[in-house]
Amino acid sequence: MRWQSARLIGAQALGQLSLVAVIPVLTRHYDPGVFGAYQLALAAATLVQPVATLRIELVLPATRADDRVRTLLRRAVASTLAVTGGFVAACTYLALTGRADAALMTAMAATLVLVYGWVSIDNARLIRAQQVQALATRNLVAGLLSAVLQVGVALAGLEVVWLAAAVGIGRGVAVLLTRPRRTVAASRPEDTFDLPFGGARAVRTVLSGLLSSTVLQLLMLVSGGFLGAAAAGYVGAAQRVTGAPASLIGQGVAQAVQVRFSRALLTGTSLLAEVRAVGRALAALSVTVAVGLALVAPLGSDWFFGPGWEPVKDVLRLLALPVALQLLVAPLNPLLVMIGAERALLRVQAGRLALSGGASAAAAAATGSLTTVVAVFAATTVVAYLGNLAVVVHQVRAHDATTLQQTPPVPATGHETVPALGAVHAAERTEGTR
């Protein structure tokens, strides 16, 4: 299991490293205002993703019954298509009314919403089936191909909208290349130990996801809204670097953690033991990341970004610690949804938004200084993440105490697959099919 996790994280790191490596090409072909438009579209797409997928990608890995899985998949696909259609309609309206810049940004957001929703839903299928090899290959291909296509877009002098198209094509091809082969298998009926995912849970889960997405994009939104598109460009470029460790290995870490949590839930073993083991590893990694970002990243910023991007250096230093804590806490949060504690997660995200959002907006309005806004955001984010971690530990301990002995365990087989997953097809249950 450790080797599979390392392979998953390594593939994600290589894929995302290629996306970071193309930044000097992009910043030399697009000025801060134009690049800021792309970053704002990316922020909008990330913001609405919880609505697009209904956060079903967090529920699927912990769902035993095949009938319920198929129902959840249909809901997620329908919701993603509906949200994408809304963006397309908005883009059409803006174009017809002569607001070309806004239409361009909305078109990029529509592309990213569709692709991110599709990939996250299909990734959840692979996590539930413990199909780690296919997931690792997908992460690698998506990053490499998207980066190559973005370089081609920049060198060809195409409009910024094609940067979003490059991401869409790269990720789409990666999914198509790594979809499991389908074979005939018997379906497992409804499992009484699955937690229902009805309207109330869905609303709380989507709201917590919306709040989380808002907080993650908060600095970009506040900077762009109060200080202009150029400030959004500076922040966006800095976040692509400070977020590089999280981007390089964050998704891979989150996927590896969800594979472990899914296995524990489906086999009826202790979650607290898993959280402790994962937490120790992530804490050591976070310390290393914080030191590296604060001391090393600013040194090469002038060469990396080129002329006209000097403010990025201060942003890099200030974001080091909150980005490192994100790497520690973010992979653990999906567990709250998997165990039905989305109400606690909603409270956590609401508190983060109120604290960081209110303080950052107030600092922007009062000072008009990008450095001050980033400093305030960083300080409040650190406090919020520490509180978040405490909530996760408390909820997991309560889950183990109240439900662990009530759920019949699924006998382990010693393989890297979860037994008795029913209609998860044989190719999805067997490593090495890709």
C-alpha positions in Angstrom: 0.0 0.0 0.0 2.8 2.4 0.8 4.4 1.7 -2.6 1.1 2.4 -4.4 0.6 5.6 -2.5 4.2 6.7 -3.3 3.6 5.9 -7.0 0.3 7.9 -7.0 1.9 10.9 -5.3 4.9 10.7 -7.6 2.9 10.6 -10.8 0.8 13.6 -9.6 4.0 15.5 -8.8 5.5 15.0 -12.2 2.3 15.9 -13.9 1.9 19.1 -11.9 5.5 20.0 -12.1 5.1 20.3 -15.9 2.3 22.8 -15.3 4.5 24.9 -13.0 7.4 24.8 -15.5 5.4 26.5 -18.2 4.7 29.6 -16.1 7.7 31.5 -17.4 6.4 31.0 -20.9 2.9 32.1 -20.0 4.0 35.2 -18.1 6.2 36.3 -21.0 3.4 36.0 -23.6 0.5 37.3 -21.5 0.6 40.6 -19.5 -0.7 40.6 -15.9 -4.2 41.8 -16.8 -4.8 39.2 -19.4 -3.3 36.4 -17.3 -5.4 37.6 -14.4 -8.5 37.1 -16.5 -7.6 33.4 -16.9 -6.9 33.1 -13.2 -10.3 34.6 -12.4 -12.0 32.1 -14.7 -10.1 29.4 -12.9 -11.2 30.7 -9.6 -14.8 30.8 -10.7 -14.7 27.3 -12.0 -13.2 26.0 -8.7 -15.7 28.0 -6.7 -18.8 26.4 -8.3 -17.4 22.8 -8.6 -19.2 21.7 -5.4 -22.5 22.6 -7.0 -21.5 21.0 -10.2 -20.7 17.6 -8.7 -22.9 17.9 -5.5 -19.7 16.7 -3.8 -20.7 13.2 -4.7 -17.1 12.4 -5.4 -16.6 12.4 -1.6 -19.4 10.0 -0.9 -18.7 7.4 -3.6 -15.5 6.0 -2.0 -17.4 5.1 1.2 -20.5 3.7 -0.5 -20.8 -0.1 -0.6 -24.1 -0.7 -2.5 -23.8 -0.7 -6.3 -27.3 0.5 -6.9 -26.6 3.5 -4.7 -23.4 4.2 -6.5 -25.1 4.3 -9.9 -27.8 6.6 -8.6 -25.1 9.0 -7.2 -23.2 9.0 -10.5 -26.3 9.9 -12.5 -27.0 12.8 -10.1 -23.4 14.1 -10.3 -23.3 14.0 -14.1 -26.7 15.7 -14.5 -25.6 18.5 -12.1 -22.3 19.0 -13.8 -24.0 19.4 -17.2 -26.6 21.8 -15.8 -24.0 24.1 -14.2 -21.9 24.0 -17.4 -25.0 24.9 -19.4 -25.6 27.9 -17.1 -22.1 29.2 -17.9 -22.6 28.7 -21.6 -25.9 30.6 -21.5 -24.2 33.5 -19.6 -21.4 33.5 -22.1 -23.8 33.7 -25.0 -25.7 36.6 -23.4 -22.6 38.6 -22.6 -21.3 38.1 -26.1 -24.6 39.2 -27.7 -24.7 42.4 -25.5 -21.2 43.4 -26.5 -19.3 42.5 -23.3 -16.5 40.6 -25.0 -14.1 40.4 -22.0 -16.7 39.1 -19.6 -17.9 36.6 -22.3 -14.3 35.4 -22.8 -13.9 34.8 -19.0 -17.2 33.0 -18.8 -16.3 30.7 -21.7 -13.1 29.7 -20.0 -15.0 29.1 -16.7 -17.5 26.9 -18.6 -14.8 24.7 -20.0 -13.0 24.3 -16.7 -16.3 23.5 -14.8 -17.1 20.7 -17.3 -13.6 19.2 -17.2 -13.1 19.4 -13.4 -16.5 17.9 -12.7 -16.0 15.0 -15.1 -12.5 14.2 -13.8 -13.4 14.4 -10.1 -16.4 12.1 -10.6 -14.4 9.5 -12.5 -11.5 9.7 -10.0 -14.0 8.8 -7.3 -14.9 5.6 -9.1 -11.2 4.6 -9.3 -10.7 5.4 -5.6 -13.7 3.3 -4.6 -12.3 0.4 -6.7 -8.8 0.9 -5.3 -7.6 1.3 -8.9 -4.4 3.1 -7.9 -2.4 2.4 -11.0 -5.0 3.8 -13.4 -5.3 6.9 -11.1 -1.6 7.5 -11.1 -1.3 7.2 -14.8 -4.2 9.6 -15.2 -2.6 12.2 -13.0 0.7 12.0 -14.9 -0.9 12.2 -18.4 -3.2 15.0 -17.5 -0.5 17.3 -16.2 2.0 16.6 -19.0 -0.4 16.9 -21.8 -2.0 20.1 -20.5 1.3 21.7 -20.0 2.5 20.9 -23.5 -0.7 22.2 -25.0 -0.5 25.4 -23.0 3.0 26.1 -24.2 1.8 25.5 -27.8 -1.0 28.0 -27.2 1.3 30.7 -25.9 4.0 30.2 -28.6 1.3 30.3 -31.3 0.1 33.7 -29.9 -3.5 32.4 -29.4 -6.0 34.2 -27.2 -5.9 33.4 -23.5 -9.2 31.4 -23.8 -7.1 28.6 -25.4 -5.2 28.1 -22.1 -8.5 26.8 -20.6 -9.1 24.7 -23.7 -5.6 23.2 -23.3 -6.4 22.1 -19.7 -9.7 20.6 -20.9 -8.2 18.6 -23.7 -5.3 17.4 -21.6 -7.5 16.1 -18.7 -10.1 14.7 -21.0 -7.6 12.6 -22.9 -6.1 11.4 -19.7 -9.5 10.2 -18.4 -10.3 8.4 -21.7 -6.9 6.6 -21.7 -7.3 5.3 -18.1 -11.0 4.3 -17.9 -11.3 0.7 -16.6 -12.3 -2.1 -19.0 -15.9 -3.3 -18.4 -16.7 -6.9 -17.7 -19.9 -8.6 -16.6 -20.2 -9.0 -12.8 -23.0 -9.6 -10.4 -24.5 -6.6 -8.7 -24.5 -6.2 -5.0 -27.9 -5.0 -3.5 -28.4 -2.1 -1.2 -26.2 -2.1 1.9 -28.0 -1.1 5.1 -24.8 0.3 6.5 -24.4 2.9 3.8 -25.3 6.4 5.0 -28.1 7.8 2.9 -27.1 10.9 0.9 -30.4 12.7 0.8 -31.4 16.4 0.4 -30.3 17.6 3.8 -26.8 16.0 3.6 -26.4 17.1 0.0 -27.2 20.7 0.8 -24.8 20.8 3.8 -22.1 19.1 1.7 -22.4 21.4 -1.2 -22.5 24.5 1.0 -19.4 23.4 2.8 -17.7 22.8 -0.6 -18.8 26.2 -1.8 -17.4 27.9 1.2 -14.2 25.9 0.9 -13.8 26.9 -2.7 -14.5 30.5 -1.8 -11.9 30.5 0.9 -9.3 28.9 -1.4 -9.9 31.6 -4.1 -10.5 34.3 -1.5 -7.2 36.1 -1.9 -7.6 36.2 -5.7 -11.2 37.5 -5.4 -10.4 40.1 -2.8 -7.3 41.3 -4.7 -9.0 41.5 -8.0 -12.2 43.0 -6.6 -10.6 45.7 -4.5 -7.2 46.3 -6.1 -7.8 45.4 -9.8 -6.9 42.8 -12.4 -3.2 43.3 -12.2 -3.3 42.6 -8.4 -5.2 39.4 -9.2 -2.5 38.5 -11.8 0.3 39.0 -9.2 -1.6 36.9 -6.6 -2.5 34.2 -9.2 1.1 33.9 -10.4 2.4 33.7 -6.8 -0.2 31.1 -5.8 0.8 28.9 -8.7 4.3 28.9 -7.1 3.5 28.8 -3.4 0.8 26.3 -4.2 3.3 24.2 -6.2 4.0 21.7 -3.4 0.2 21.3 -2.8 -0.3 21.2 -6.6 2.6 18.9 -7.2 1.6 16.3 -4.5 -1.6 17.6 -3.0 -4.0 15.8 -5.2 -1.9 12.7 -5.1 -1.8 12.8 -1.3 -5.5 13.5 -1.1 -6.2 10.5 -3.4 -3.9 8.2 -1.5 -5.5 9.3 1.8 -9.0 8.7 0.4 -8.0 5.2 -0.8 -6.9 4.4 2.7 -10.0 5.9 4.3 -12.3 4.2 1.8 -10.6 0.8 2.6 -11.0 1.4 6.3 -14.7 2.3 6.0 -15.5 -0.5 3.6 -13.7 -3.1 5.8 -14.8 -1.7 9.2 -11.4 -0.8 10.7 -10.3 2.2 12.8 -10.2 5.6 11.1 -8.4 7.3 14.0 -5.4 5.1 13.5 -5.3 6.0 9.8 -5.7 9.7 10.6 -2.8 9.6 13.1 -0.5 7.8 10.7 -1.4 10.1 7.8 -1.2 13.2 10.0 2.4 12.5 11.2 3.6 12.1 7.6 1.8 15.2 6.4 3.0 17.3 9.4 6.7 16.6 8.6 6.1 17.3 4.9 4.3 20.6 5.8 7.3 21.9 7.8 9.6 21.2 5.0 7.4 22.9 2.5 7.0 26.0 4.7 10.7 26.5 5.1 11.4 25.9 1.4 8.7 28.4 0.2 9.7 31.1 2.6 13.5 30.9 2.0 14.0 29.6 -1.5 11.1 30.6 -3.7 11.6 34.4 -3.5 15.2 34.2 -4.5 14.5 33.3 -8.1 11.2 35.1 -8.5 12.7 37.9 -10.6 14.2 35.5 -13.1 11.3 33.2 -13.0 8.5 35.7 -13.8 10.4 38.3 -15.8 10.1 42.1 -15.8 7.0 43.7 -14.3 6.3 41.0 -11.7 8.3 42.4 -8.7 5.4 42.4 -6.2 5.1 38.6 -6.4 8.2 38.2 -4.2 6.5 39.5 -1.0 3.4 37.5 -1.8 5.5 34.3 -2.0 7.0 34.8 1.5 3.7 35.5 3.1 1.8 32.6 1.7 4.4 30.0 2.7 2.9 28.9 6.1 -0.8 28.8 5.1 0.0 26.8 2.0 2.0 24.3 4.1 -0.9 23.9 6.5 -3.3 23.4 3.6 -1.2 20.4 2.6 -1.7 19.0 6.1 -5.4 19.7 6.6 -7.0 19.6 3.2 -6.5 15.8 2.6 -8.3 15.0 5.9 -11.4 17.1 5.3 -13.2 14.7 2.9 -13.3 12.2 5.7 -15.9 14.3 7.5 -18.2 13.8 4.5 -17.4 10.1 4.2 -18.5 9.5 7.8 -21.6 11.8 7.7 -20.1 14.7 9.7 -20.7 17.3 7.0 -22.5 19.5 9.5 -19.2 19.9 11.4 -17.4 20.6 8.1 -19.9 23.2 7.1 -19.3 25.0 10.4 -15.5 24.9 9.9 -15.7 26.3 6.4 -18.2 29.1 7.5 -15.8 30.1 10.2 -12.8 30.2 7.9 -14.7 32.4 5.4 -15.9 34.8 8.1 -12.5 35.1 9.6 -10.2 35.3 6.6 -12.7 36.9 4.2 -13.8 39.6 6.6 -10.3 40.5 7.7 -8.8 40.5 4.2 -11.6 42.6 2.7 -11.3 45.1 5.6 -7.6 45.3 5.1 -8.0 45.9 1.3 -10.6 48.6 1.8 -8.6 50.3 4.6 -5.1 50.2 3.1 -5.3 49.5 -0.6 -2.0 47.6 -0.1 -1.6 44.2 -1.7 1.1 43.2 0.8 -1.1 44.1 3.8 -4.0 42.1 2.4 -1.9 39.0 1.8 -0.4 39.3 5.3 -3.8 39.5 7.0 -5.1 36.6 4.8 -2.1 34.4 5.8 -2.4 35.0 9.5 -6.1 34.3 9.7 -5.8 31.3 7.5 -3.2 29.7 9.8 -5.6 30.1 12.8 -8.5 28.6 10.8 -6.5 25.6 9.7 -5.4 24.7 13.2 -9.1 24.8 14.3 -10.0 22.7 11.3 -7.5 20.0 12.3 -8.9 19.8 15.8 -12.4 19.3 14.5 -11.3 16.4 12.2 -9.7 14.6 15.1 -12.7 15.1 17.3 -15.2 13.8 14.7 -13.1 10.8 13.8 -12.7 9.8 17.4 -16.5 10.1 17.9 -17.1 8.0 14.8 -14.9 5.2 15.9 -16.4 5.2 19.4 -20.0 5.0 18.1 -20.0 3.0 14.9 -16.9 0.9 14.6 -18.4 -2.0 16.5 -21.8 -1.8 14.8 -20.6 -2.2 11.3 -19.8 -5.8 10.2 -16.2 -5.8 8.8 -15.5 -7.1 5.3 -12.8 -9.8 5.5 -9.5 -8.6 4.2 -7.8 -10.7 1.5 -4.3 -9.2 1.6 -4.6 -7.7 -1.8 -4.8 -4.0 -2.8 -8.5 -4.3 -3.6 -11.6 -4.1 -1.4 -13.5 -7.3 -1.4 -17.2 -7.5 -2.0 -17.6 -4.2 -3.8 -20.3 -5.8 -5.9 -20.8 -4.2 -9.3 -17.3 -2.7 -9.3 -16.2 -4.6 -12.3 -13.4 -7.1 -12.2 -11.1 -4.9 -14.3 -11.6 -2.1 -11.7 -10.7 -4.4 -8.9 -7.5 -5.7 -10.4 -4.3 -3.7 -10.4 -2.2 -3.7 -13.5 -4.9 -3.3 -16.1 -3.3 -0.1 -17.4 
